[in-house]
Amino acid sequence: MLNGLPQPKKALGVIQINERPLFPVSWLYKQEYCEYQIYLENIAGIKVKPTKQMVAGKQAHENLYQGFKKEAVPVSFDGMLLESKKVQIFSRELSVKDLGHGIYGFIDEVLMTPETFVVIDDKPGTKTYLSSINQVFGYCLAFQSVVAQDNRPVVAALRERGTDNMYWRVPFDLEAAGYITALIERIHLLLVGELEFNSSDNPNKCRACRFRERCDRLCL
């Protein structure tokens, strides 16, 4: 019990692999927007309807994936790594699990070239939010753990959904890795009750939040 908030042993969305809890990389987006959302949805189990933007985004992702599947050639991950040392290839909805940091998820797209790996997260619009950066950094960290034996550098990129416009792109270096690792560790501490969930103090976020009718911390 932390400040009256029960801390259950399990949270919706958390999976266990070899007794190691892993949470979805997408929580890094939630955490920056308002980490109390994680408590409301995944621990308290409060259910609310998805926003129109969420529904549209999910459908857009699915459409892109189905289009990719029509043209894709089935190959193993190891096969992709080997082939990408000679030619440029890409993969969509790549599943990653990072037991070391306790995260998992699906990367929208990874561009593999003989020189580098570009981890791409598709977003509506072209505004660079910190929440979006945190999410793609999480994907980079998880991907880096999967290709640990490959010394090609990893680049983080945000792309305008449905286009080729990568409007933000930076190297995923040691500083970026250290930064996102600290945020991931914070969420794990939140889940076991060693830290308290913070809530946003931004009225604009509260007004737009889909949990506003059920939240006890509105700052309107």
C-alpha positions as CSV (number, residue, x, y, z in Angstrom):
1,M,0.0,0.0,0.0
2,L,1.4,3.3,-1.1
3,N,-0.4,6.5,-0.1
4,G,-3.7,4.5,-0.1
5,L,-3.1,3.0,-3.5
6,P,-3.1,-0.8,-3.5
7,Q,-0.1,-2.3,-5.4
8,P,-1.2,-5.7,-6.8
9,K,1.3,-8.3,-7.8
10,K,0.1,-8.1,-11.4
11,A,-0.7,-5.3,-13.7
12,L,-2.6,-5.5,-17.0
13,G,-0.2,-5.6,-19.9
14,V,2.8,-6.9,-17.8
15,I,4.1,-10.3,-18.9
16,Q,6.4,-12.6,-17.0
17,I,9.3,-14.4,-18.7
18,N,11.5,-16.5,-16.4
19,E,10.0,-14.7,-13.4
20,R,11.1,-11.3,-14.9
21,P,8.2,-8.8,-15.4
22,L,8.2,-6.9,-18.7
23,F,5.9,-4.0,-19.4
24,P,5.0,-2.6,-22.9
25,V,7.3,0.0,-24.4
26,S,4.2,2.1,-25.2
27,W,4.0,2.8,-21.5
28,L,7.0,5.2,-21.9
29,Y,4.7,7.4,-24.0
30,K,2.0,7.2,-21.3
31,Q,4.6,7.9,-18.5
32,E,5.6,11.2,-20.1
33,Y,2.0,12.3,-20.8
34,C,0.7,11.3,-17.4
35,E,2.1,8.3,-15.6
36,Y,-1.1,8.2,-13.4
37,Q,-2.8,6.8,-16.5
38,I,-0.7,3.7,-16.1
39,Y,-2.1,3.3,-12.6
40,L,-5.7,4.0,-13.6
41,E,-5.8,1.7,-16.7
42,N,-3.3,-1.1,-15.9
43,I,-3.4,-1.4,-12.1
44,A,-6.8,0.0,-11.0
45,G,-8.3,-1.7,-14.2
46,I,-10.5,1.3,-15.1
47,K,-11.9,0.8,-18.6
48,V,-12.8,3.7,-20.9
49,K,-13.5,3.9,-24.6
50,P,-10.5,4.6,-26.8
51,T,-10.4,8.0,-28.4
52,K,-11.2,8.6,-32.1
53,Q,-7.5,9.3,-32.6
54,M,-6.5,5.9,-31.0
55,V,-9.0,4.0,-33.2
56,A,-7.8,5.8,-36.3
57,G,-4.2,5.2,-35.4
58,K,-4.7,1.5,-34.8
59,Q,-6.5,1.1,-38.1
60,A,-3.7,3.0,-39.9
61,H,-1.1,0.8,-38.4
62,E,-3.0,-2.3,-39.5
63,N,-3.4,-1.0,-43.0
64,L,0.3,-0.3,-43.3
65,Y,1.1,-3.8,-42.0
66,Q,-1.3,-5.5,-44.3
67,G,0.2,-3.6,-47.3
68,F,3.7,-4.6,-46.1
69,K,2.6,-8.3,-45.8
70,K,1.5,-8.4,-49.5
71,E,5.0,-7.5,-50.7
72,A,7.1,-9.1,-47.9
73,V,9.3,-12.1,-48.3
74,P,9.2,-14.4,-45.3
75,V,12.7,-14.7,-43.7
76,S,14.0,-15.4,-40.2
77,F,15.4,-12.6,-38.1
78,D,18.9,-14.0,-38.4
79,G,18.4,-14.2,-42.1
80,M,17.4,-10.5,-42.2
81,L,20.5,-9.5,-40.2
82,L,22.7,-11.4,-42.6
83,E,21.0,-10.1,-45.8
84,S,21.1,-6.5,-44.5
85,K,24.9,-6.6,-44.4
86,K,24.8,-6.6,-48.2
87,V,21.6,-4.7,-49.1
88,Q,19.1,-2.4,-47.5
89,I,16.0,-4.2,-46.2
90,F,13.2,-3.3,-43.7
91,S,10.7,-5.1,-41.4
92,R,7.4,-3.9,-40.0
93,E,5.8,-4.8,-36.6
94,L,9.0,-6.4,-35.4
95,S,8.5,-8.1,-32.0
96,V,11.2,-7.3,-29.4
97,K,11.6,-8.6,-25.8
98,D,14.4,-7.2,-23.6
99,L,14.6,-9.3,-20.4
100,G,17.5,-7.2,-19.1
101,H,15.5,-4.0,-18.9
102,G,12.1,-5.6,-18.6
103,I,10.3,-4.2,-21.7
104,Y,8.6,-5.6,-24.8
105,G,6.7,-4.4,-27.8
106,F,6.3,-4.2,-31.6
107,I,8.5,-1.8,-33.6
108,D,6.6,-0.1,-36.4
109,E,9.5,-0.4,-38.8
110,V,13.2,-1.2,-38.7
111,L,15.3,-0.1,-41.7
112,M,18.5,-2.3,-41.9
113,T,21.4,-1.2,-44.0
114,P,25.0,-2.4,-44.2
115,E,26.0,0.7,-42.2
116,T,23.2,1.1,-39.6
117,F,19.9,0.2,-38.1
118,V,17.1,2.8,-38.1
119,V,14.3,2.1,-35.6
120,I,11.2,4.0,-36.8
121,D,8.0,4.8,-34.9
122,D,5.1,6.2,-36.9
123,K,3.2,9.1,-35.4
124,P,0.4,11.4,-36.7
125,G,1.6,14.8,-37.6
126,T,5.2,16.1,-37.4
127,K,5.4,17.6,-33.9
128,T,8.2,16.1,-31.8
129,Y,6.8,15.3,-28.4
130,L,9.0,14.1,-25.5
131,S,6.6,11.2,-25.0
132,S,7.2,10.1,-28.6
133,I,11.0,10.3,-28.2
134,N,10.8,8.2,-25.0
135,Q,8.8,5.6,-26.8
136,V,11.1,5.2,-29.8
137,F,14.2,5.3,-27.4
138,G,12.6,2.3,-25.6
139,Y,12.2,0.5,-28.9
140,C,15.9,1.2,-29.7
141,L,17.0,-0.1,-26.3
142,A,15.0,-3.3,-26.8
143,F,16.2,-3.7,-30.4
144,Q,19.8,-3.1,-29.3
145,S,19.6,-6.0,-26.8
146,V,18.3,-8.3,-29.6
147,V,21.3,-7.4,-31.9
148,A,23.9,-7.2,-29.2
149,Q,26.4,-9.1,-31.2
150,D,26.1,-6.7,-34.2
151,N,28.2,-3.6,-33.9
152,R,26.2,-1.5,-36.4
153,P,24.9,1.8,-34.7
154,V,21.3,2.2,-34.0
155,V,19.4,5.4,-35.0
156,A,16.0,6.5,-33.5
157,A,13.5,8.1,-35.9
158,L,10.0,9.4,-35.8
159,R,8.1,9.4,-39.1
160,E,4.8,11.0,-40.2
161,R,2.4,8.1,-40.5
162,G,1.5,7.1,-44.0
163,T,4.5,8.9,-45.5
164,D,8.3,8.6,-46.0
165,N,8.8,11.8,-44.0
166,M,11.2,11.0,-41.1
167,Y,10.9,14.4,-39.4
168,W,13.1,13.5,-36.4
169,R,16.2,11.3,-36.4
170,V,19.1,11.0,-33.9
171,P,21.8,8.5,-33.0
172,F,20.8,6.2,-30.1
173,D,24.0,6.7,-28.2
174,L,25.1,6.0,-24.6
175,E,23.5,9.2,-23.3
176,A,20.1,8.3,-24.9
177,A,20.4,4.7,-23.6
178,G,21.2,5.9,-20.0
179,Y,18.3,8.4,-20.1
180,I,15.7,5.9,-21.2
181,T,17.0,3.2,-18.9
182,A,16.4,5.5,-15.9
183,L,12.8,6.0,-17.0
184,I,12.3,2.3,-17.4
185,E,13.7,1.6,-13.9
186,R,11.3,4.2,-12.6
187,I,8.3,2.4,-14.0
188,H,9.4,-0.9,-12.6
189,L,9.7,0.8,-9.2
190,L,6.2,2.2,-9.6
191,L,4.8,-1.2,-10.3
192,V,6.2,-2.7,-7.1
193,G,5.1,0.2,-5.0
194,E,8.4,1.7,-4.2
195,L,7.5,5.0,-5.8
196,E,4.3,6.9,-6.1
197,F,2.6,7.5,-9.5
198,N,2.8,11.2,-10.4
199,S,0.0,12.9,-12.3
200,S,0.1,15.7,-14.8
201,D,-0.3,19.3,-13.7
202,N,-1.1,20.4,-17.2
203,P,-4.8,21.4,-17.5
204,N,-4.7,20.9,-21.3
205,K,-3.6,17.3,-20.8
206,C,-6.4,16.7,-18.3
207,R,-9.1,18.1,-20.5
208,A,-7.9,15.8,-23.4
209,C,-7.5,12.8,-21.2
210,R,-9.8,9.8,-21.8
211,F,-9.8,9.1,-18.1
212,R,-11.0,12.5,-17.0
213,E,-14.4,11.2,-15.9
214,R,-12.8,8.6,-13.6
215,C,-9.7,10.4,-12.4
216,D,-9.4,11.7,-8.9
217,R,-6.5,14.0,-9.7
218,L,-7.8,16.3,-12.4
219,C,-6.0,19.6,-12.5
220,L,-8.7,21.5,-14.5
